[in-house]
Amino acid sequence: MKKILIMGITFILAMSSLSALEGEMGYFGGISTGIKIPTITELSQAKKASATTRHTLPYKENVYLSGKPELVEGTIEIRPGKGLDKTKGSGKYNEVYTIKAQNAEGTAKVTRNITFETQYIYEASRKQTTKISRATKWTEIIVVGGQTYQLDSKQSSYTKSILEDYTPGVTYYRGDIQYDAVYNQVAAQDGASITVSIDGPIYGYEQAFAKTETQRRNIAIDLGDTQYYIEETPTFTVHKDIQYGANEPDAFSLAGNYKELIRSEGVLAYNVIVGSPELYDDELIGTAQVANSPILEQLSIPNLTRIKGHPAESDIKKMYSMKIFTEPAARFSVNQAVTRQEYVEMLVRALQMPLPDPPKKTNSAFGAVGANTQNGEPSPFVDVKSTDAFYPYAMAAYNAGLIGGGTLNIKRALTREEMYVLNMRAVGLERLGIGTMGIYTPFIDDAHIADSAKSSIYAASKLGIITPSNGYVFPKKTVTKAECAALLGQFIDYLRYDLQKDYNEKMLMN
């Protein structure tokens, strides 16, 4: 009965399916804090989460119509619509963005409402979705410099296109926006208008421990006899930080425990290349920020006194606290080898790959459904039956593209090179090592690395996920439980903290 209970908890935790929600800042150069990542407690709730119909987030944006950066602050309301249905392969839905913001003095204001019709194609064989969106309804009023400007929706146009790429543990997306907004000055006698033309790329990703989005925008403002040109880079990041807290009272049953803090922040960097002659040099370049208070979650921890003082003690405790290690603490041995089955289960839990529905207890027309079938479908594995406790995890990994079918050798001990291959495949970054297959890697024991693993190991080294020991990577060495905690912890820290640097810090500095 205890085993069934543990299985049920891990099943619920792995049910969260990650899908990108591009546009958590909108598409007008503003910044928000993004939508929070769910906590472990939220993921473990038995009830199915209903689709949220709208999100309201704090928001900041620069208005440049006067040739000066006028910062306004308020809210953005996002109604993402029903989203895509992968079972249909193609379709469409509406997404709506409403922005209300002003400066502290009330002299600059933005009121904007835009509806996009988004059409999409999902290609299962490539695990990619292509989206194209056009504005079908767009109203906007801007107040700045003592003047009021109203959008001429008939003369304005907006289009954006996004490509989503689904890897086993991370959804990446890349897109572009292009729009021309024509504004008429309210109460103007000469009928003069202002045209704002904007284009630029969008990059982002979403995974269990963090998500980020960065836009790069080129802004050209044409007032007829005067032109302004601005570059800006809005970005937001949400990530889970993990910290250990030692308990202060001596008479306490626990020495301490870990906690996760979900932090979120938006940053806008801008550069006025050609602007109002009234601007001083120190006003041409600047940044704006918006942040939310972190969400705090205490993580439970088992009694692990047997590993006290071990070099991997903190890593092991983290794995148990995050529900990645689930075996009873009394049976845990730091020197025990990790099997291939165990490591696949760990990655499925850590990266929150969705588990399939449990098998239906039905009989086929020719008798009971066999042990190598799931809901009437044949199992893709030779050595994993549909009645095995590991089967849902194997299918989750298989459906996500982490493992293939056939013989998994589930009871065989995991080697370091196999671990690195699975890690790089999980985040879809093997391509960074393409070209090294059959060629030397920078490690002294390169000759012992299988050709099929070289690209993954080179990529992991390039990203800083591998820390060699005096130049050695020990590819054929069996991974122990203690080593697994340390190496998997290093991989998760990359997902928590380092992956985002390529999307915001690097792009903000360029």
C-alpha positions in Angstrom: 0.0 0.0 0.0 2.9 2.4 0.8 4.4 1.7 -2.6 1.1 2.6 -4.3 0.9 5.9 -2.4 4.4 6.9 -3.4 3.7 6.1 -7.0 0.5 8.2 -6.9 2.4 11.3 -5.6 5.1 11.1 -8.2 2.5 10.6 -10.9 0.7 13.8 -10.0 4.0 15.8 -9.8 4.9 14.7 -13.4 1.5 15.6 -14.9 2.4 19.2 -15.6 2.9 19.7 -19.3 5.0 22.7 -20.3 3.9 24.8 -23.2 5.2 28.2 -24.1 3.1 31.3 -23.5 4.8 33.8 -25.7 4.0 37.4 -25.1 3.9 37.5 -21.3 5.2 41.1 -21.8 2.9 41.8 -24.7 4.4 42.9 -28.1 4.8 46.6 -27.7 8.2 47.0 -26.0 6.9 46.9 -22.5 8.0 44.6 -19.7 6.1 42.5 -17.1 7.2 40.1 -14.4 5.9 37.1 -16.4 3.5 34.4 -15.1 4.8 32.5 -12.1 6.1 28.9 -12.4 3.9 26.5 -10.3 5.3 25.3 -7.0 5.7 21.6 -6.1 2.6 21.8 -3.8 0.5 23.3 -6.7 1.7 20.5 -9.0 0.7 17.8 -6.5 -2.9 18.9 -6.2 -5.2 16.1 -7.2 -7.7 18.3 -9.1 -6.9 19.1 -12.7 -6.0 22.7 -13.2 -8.4 24.5 -15.4 -7.1 26.7 -18.1 -6.7 30.3 -16.8 -8.7 32.7 -19.0 -6.7 35.8 -18.1 -3.6 37.0 -16.4 -3.0 40.5 -15.0 0.6 41.5 -14.5 2.5 44.7 -13.5 3.7 46.5 -16.6 6.1 49.3 -17.7 6.7 50.8 -21.2 8.5 53.7 -22.8 6.6 56.0 -25.1 8.8 57.7 -27.7 6.4 59.8 -29.8 7.9 63.1 -28.5 11.4 61.9 -29.3 12.0 61.3 -25.5 11.6 58.1 -23.5 8.5 58.7 -21.4 8.1 55.8 -18.9 4.5 54.8 -18.1 3.5 52.2 -15.5 0.4 50.1 -15.0 -0.9 46.7 -15.9 -1.1 44.3 -18.8 -4.1 41.9 -19.0 -3.4 38.8 -21.1 -6.2 36.6 -22.4 -4.3 33.8 -24.2 -7.4 32.0 -25.6 -7.7 28.3 -25.9 -4.2 27.8 -27.3 -3.2 25.0 -29.7 -4.6 21.5 -29.9 -1.9 19.1 -30.9 -4.3 16.3 -31.5 -5.9 18.2 -34.4 -2.6 19.3 -36.0 -3.9 22.7 -37.1 -6.4 25.4 -36.0 -6.8 28.9 -34.8 -7.6 30.9 -31.7 -7.8 34.5 -30.5 -5.4 36.1 -28.0 -6.2 39.6 -26.4 -3.8 42.1 -24.7 -5.1 45.1 -22.8 -2.6 47.7 -21.5 -3.4 50.6 -19.1 -0.4 52.6 -18.0 0.6 56.2 -17.1 3.5 58.1 -15.5 3.4 59.4 -11.9 2.3 62.9 -13.0 -0.4 61.7 -15.3 1.0 63.6 -18.2 1.8 60.5 -20.2 -0.7 57.7 -20.7 -1.2 54.6 -22.8 -4.5 52.8 -23.3 -4.3 49.9 -25.7 -6.4 46.9 -26.6 -5.4 44.5 -29.4 -6.8 41.1 -30.5 -4.7 38.7 -32.6 -6.2 35.8 -34.6 -3.5 33.2 -34.3 -3.4 30.3 -36.8 -1.1 27.3 -36.2 0.3 24.1 -37.6 1.7 21.4 -35.3 4.1 18.9 -37.0 4.3 15.9 -34.7 7.2 14.3 -36.6 9.4 17.4 -36.0 7.9 18.3 -32.6 7.4 21.9 -33.8 4.5 24.4 -34.1 4.4 27.3 -36.5 2.1 30.2 -35.5 1.2 33.3 -37.5 -0.9 36.1 -35.9 -2.6 39.2 -37.4 -4.3 42.0 -35.5 -8.0 41.8 -36.1 -9.0 44.5 -33.6 -6.7 47.3 -32.4 -7.6 50.4 -30.4 -5.1 52.7 -28.8 -4.8 56.2 -27.3 -1.5 57.8 -26.3 -1.1 61.0 -24.3 2.3 62.6 -24.3 3.9 66.0 -24.4 0.5 67.7 -23.8 -0.9 66.0 -27.0 -3.4 63.2 -27.4 -2.8 60.7 -30.3 -5.4 58.1 -31.5 -4.5 55.0 -33.5 -5.9 54.9 -37.0 -6.7 51.2 -37.1 -7.5 51.2 -40.9 -4.1 52.6 -41.7 -2.2 50.4 -39.2 -1.2 46.7 -39.5 0.4 44.2 -37.1 1.8 40.7 -37.8 3.9 38.3 -35.9 5.0 34.7 -36.4 6.4 32.2 -33.8 8.1 28.8 -34.2 8.0 26.6 -31.1 10.4 23.7 -30.8 9.6 21.0 -28.2 12.5 19.1 -26.7 12.0 16.5 -23.9 12.6 19.1 -21.1 12.5 22.5 -22.7 10.2 24.3 -25.1 12.1 26.9 -27.1 10.6 29.5 -29.3 11.8 32.1 -31.8 9.7 34.6 -33.8 9.5 38.0 -35.4 7.2 41.0 -35.2 6.6 43.7 -37.7 4.0 46.4 -37.5 3.2 49.9 -38.7 1.1 52.1 -36.3 -0.4 55.3 -37.6 -1.5 57.9 -35.0 -3.6 61.0 -35.6 -3.3 63.9 -33.3 -6.7 64.5 -31.7 -8.1 68.0 -32.3 -5.3 68.8 -34.8 -6.4 71.1 -37.6 -3.8 70.1 -40.2 -4.5 66.4 -40.2 -0.9 65.5 -39.6 -0.1 61.9 -38.5 2.7 60.0 -37.0 3.9 56.6 -38.3 5.7 54.2 -36.0 7.4 51.3 -37.7 8.8 48.5 -35.6 10.4 45.1 -36.4 12.6 42.7 -34.5 13.1 39.1 -33.3 11.7 37.3 -30.2 13.6 34.5 -28.4 12.4 32.5 -25.4 12.1 29.2 -23.6 10.1 27.5 -20.8 11.0 24.6 -18.6 10.4 23.3 -15.1 12.9 25.6 -13.3 12.9 28.8 -15.3 11.5 30.6 -18.3 12.5 33.8 -20.1 11.7 35.9 -23.2 13.8 38.5 -24.9 12.7 40.8 -27.7 14.9 43.1 -29.7 13.0 46.0 -31.3 14.1 48.5 -34.0 11.8 51.6 -33.8 11.5 54.2 -36.5 9.1 57.2 -35.9 8.2 59.4 -38.8 6.6 62.8 -38.1 6.9 64.0 -41.7 9.6 66.6 -41.3 11.3 64.8 -38.3 12.4 61.3 -37.7 13.4 59.4 -34.6 15.2 56.1 -34.2 15.3 53.9 -31.1 16.6 50.5 -30.2 15.2 48.7 -27.2 15.5 45.2 -25.6 12.7 44.2 -23.2 13.2 40.9 -21.4 11.7 39.0 -18.5 12.8 36.0 -16.4 11.0 33.7 -13.9 13.2 31.2 -12.1 13.1 28.9 -9.1 15.9 29.6 -6.6 16.8 27.0 -4.0 18.2 27.8 -0.5 19.0 25.9 2.6 17.9 27.3 6.0 19.4 25.9 9.2 17.0 26.0 12.2 18.1 28.3 15.0 16.6 26.5 18.0 18.7 23.6 19.2 15.6 21.7 20.4 14.2 21.1 17.0 13.5 17.8 15.2 15.2 18.9 12.0 18.6 20.6 11.6 17.1 22.5 8.6 15.5 22.2 5.2 15.5 23.6 1.7 13.1 26.1 0.4 12.4 27.3 -3.2 11.8 31.0 -4.1 10.1 31.7 -7.4 11.5 35.1 -8.5 10.4 37.1 -11.5 11.7 40.3 -13.0 11.4 42.3 -16.2 14.1 44.6 -17.6 13.9 47.1 -20.4 17.1 48.5 -22.0 16.9 51.3 -24.6 19.1 53.4 -26.7 17.8 56.6 -28.4 20.0 56.8 -31.5 18.1 59.8 -33.0 15.8 61.6 -30.7 14.6 65.0 -29.5 17.4 67.7 -29.5 16.2 68.5 -26.0 17.7 65.2 -24.7 20.9 65.3 -22.7 23.5 62.7 -23.4 22.8 60.8 -20.2 19.1 60.5 -21.2 19.8 58.7 -24.5 20.5 55.3 -22.9 18.7 53.8 -19.9 16.9 50.9 -18.3 13.7 50.3 -16.5 12.8 47.4 -14.2 9.7 45.7 -12.8 9.7 42.9 -10.2 7.3 40.9 -8.1 7.7 39.7 -4.5 9.0 36.1 -4.6 6.7 33.1 -3.9 8.2 31.0 -1.1 7.7 27.2 -0.6 9.3 25.1 2.1 10.5 21.7 0.9 10.1 18.6 3.1 13.2 16.5 3.8 13.6 12.9 5.1 15.9 11.8 8.0 19.3 11.4 6.3 21.6 11.1 9.3 23.5 8.2 7.6 25.0 10.5 5.0 26.0 13.3 7.5 29.4 14.6 6.6 29.5 13.1 3.1 30.8 15.4 0.4 27.5 15.0 -1.5 25.3 15.5 1.5 23.8 18.8 0.4 23.2 17.5 -3.2 21.5 14.4 -1.9 19.2 16.4 0.4 18.3 18.7 -2.6 17.3 15.7 -4.7 15.1 14.3 -1.9 13.6 17.8 -1.3 12.7 18.3 -4.9 11.1 14.8 -5.0 13.6 13.6 -7.6 15.0 10.9 -5.3 12.1 8.9 -3.9 13.5 5.6 -2.5 13.1 5.2 1.3 15.9 7.1 3.0 16.7 4.0 5.2 17.6 2.1 2.0 19.7 4.8 0.4 23.4 4.0 -0.1 25.8 6.7 -1.5 27.9 4.1 -3.2 25.1 2.1 -4.9 25.1 2.3 -8.7 22.2 4.1 -10.4 20.4 2.0 -13.0 19.3 3.3 -16.4 15.7 2.9 -15.2 16.3 5.0 -12.1 17.9 7.8 -14.1 15.1 8.0 -16.7 12.6 8.2 -13.8 14.6 11.0 -12.2 14.7 13.1 -15.4 11.0 12.6 -16.0 10.2 13.8 -12.5 12.8 16.7 -12.5 11.7 18.0 -15.9 8.0 17.4 -15.3 7.4 15.3 -18.4 3.7 14.5 -18.6 2.9 10.9 -17.7 0.4 9.0 -19.9 -3.1 8.1 -18.7 -3.1 4.9 -16.6 -4.1 1.8 -18.6 -7.8 1.0 -18.9 -8.9 -2.3 -17.4 -10.7 -3.7 -20.4 -10.7 -6.9 -22.4 -10.1 -7.0 -26.1 -12.4 -8.9 -28.4 -10.0 -11.9 -28.2 -9.4 -11.8 -24.4 -7.6 -9.7 -21.9 -5.2 -7.0 -23.1 -1.6 -8.4 -22.8 1.2 -7.3 -20.5 3.0 -5.6 -23.4 0.1 -3.4 -24.4 -1.1 -0.1 -23.1 -4.8 0.8 -23.7 -4.8 -1.8 -26.4 -1.6 -0.4 -28.1 1.6 -2.5 -28.2 4.4 -1.5 -25.9 7.4 0.0 -27.8 9.8 -1.7 -25.3 11.1 -5.3 -25.2 12.0 -5.3 -21.5 9.3 -3.1 -20.0 5.8 -4.4 -19.6 2.7 -2.2 -19.4 2.1 -3.6 -15.9 5.5 -2.5 -14.6 5.7 0.4 -12.2 8.3 2.0 -14.5 6.1 1.8 -17.6 4.4 5.3 -17.2 7.9 6.9 -16.8 9.3 5.0 -19.8 6.3 6.1 -22.0 6.7 9.7 -20.8 10.3 9.7 -21.8 9.5 7.9 -25.0 6.7 10.3 -26.0 8.9 13.3 -25.2 11.8 11.9 -27.4 14.2 11.3 -24.5 14.5 7.6 -25.2 13.7 5.3 -28.1 11.9 1.9 -28.1 13.3 -1.6 -28.2 15.5 -2.9 -25.4 16.2 -0.3 -22.7 18.5 -2.5 -20.5 16.7 -0.9 -17.5 18.6 -2.8 -14.8 22.1 -2.1 -16.2 24.2 0.5 -14.3 24.3 3.9 -15.8 27.6 5.3 -17.0 28.7 8.9 -17.0 28.7 9.2 -20.8 25.1 7.8 -20.9 24.1 10.4 -18.3 25.5 13.3 -20.3 23.9 12.0 -23.5 20.5 11.9 -21.7 21.0 15.3 -20.2 21.9 17.0 -23.5 19.0 15.2 -25.3 16.6 16.4 -22.6 17.4 20.1 -23.3 17.9 19.6 -27.0 21.3 21.1 -27.2 23.3 18.2 -28.7 23.7 20.4 -31.9 26.3 22.5 -30.0 28.6 19.5 -30.2 27.8 18.4 -33.7 31.0 17.9 -35.7 32.9 16.3 -32.8 31.7 12.8 -33.6 34.8 10.8 -34.4 36.9 13.8 -33.6 38.8 14.6 -30.4 37.1 16.3 -27.4 39.2 18.3 -25.0 39.5 15.6 -22.4 42.5 13.4 -21.7 40.5 10.2 -21.8 38.8 11.2 -25.1 39.8 7.8 -26.6 37.4 6.1 -24.1 34.4 8.2 -25.1 32.0 6.4 -27.5 31.7 8.2 -30.9 27.9 8.4 -30.4 28.4 10.3 -27.1 31.1 12.8 -28.1 28.8 15.5 -29.5 26.8 15.5 -26.2 29.8 15.5 -24.0 31.5 18.3 -26.0 28.2 20.3 -25.8 27.9 19.7 -22.1 31.5 20.8 -21.6 31.0 23.9 -23.7 28.0 24.9 -21.6 29.8 24.3 -18.3 27.6 21.4 -17.3 30.6 19.1 -17.1 33.4 19.8 -14.6 36.3 17.5 -15.6 38.6 16.0 -12.9 42.2 17.0 -13.8 41.2 16.9 -17.5 39.4 13.5 -17.2 35.7 12.9 -17.8 35.7 9.1 -17.0 33.0 8.2 -19.6 32.7 4.5 -18.7 32.6 5.0 -15.0 29.4 3.8 -13.3 27.5 6.6 -11.7 26.8 6.1 -7.9 23.9 7.7 -6.1 26.1 10.3 -4.5 27.7 11.2 -7.9 24.2 11.3 -9.5 23.0 13.8 -6.9 26.0 16.1 -7.6 26.0 15.8 -11.4 22.2 16.1 -11.7 22.3 19.0 -9.3 24.8 20.7 -11.5 22.6 20.1 -14.6 19.5 21.5 -12.8 21.5 24.6 -11.6 22.3 25.2 -15.3 18.5 25.2 -16.0 17.8 27.4 -13.0 20.4 30.1 -13.5 22.7 29.8 -16.5 20.5 29.0 -19.5 18.8 32.4 -19.2 22.1 34.3 -19.5 22.2 33.6 -23.2 18.7 35.1 -23.6 18.8 38.3 -21.5 22.2 39.3 -20.1 24.0 38.5 -23.4 21.4 40.2 -25.6 21.1 43.2 -23.3 24.9 43.8 -23.5 25.0 43.5 -27.3 
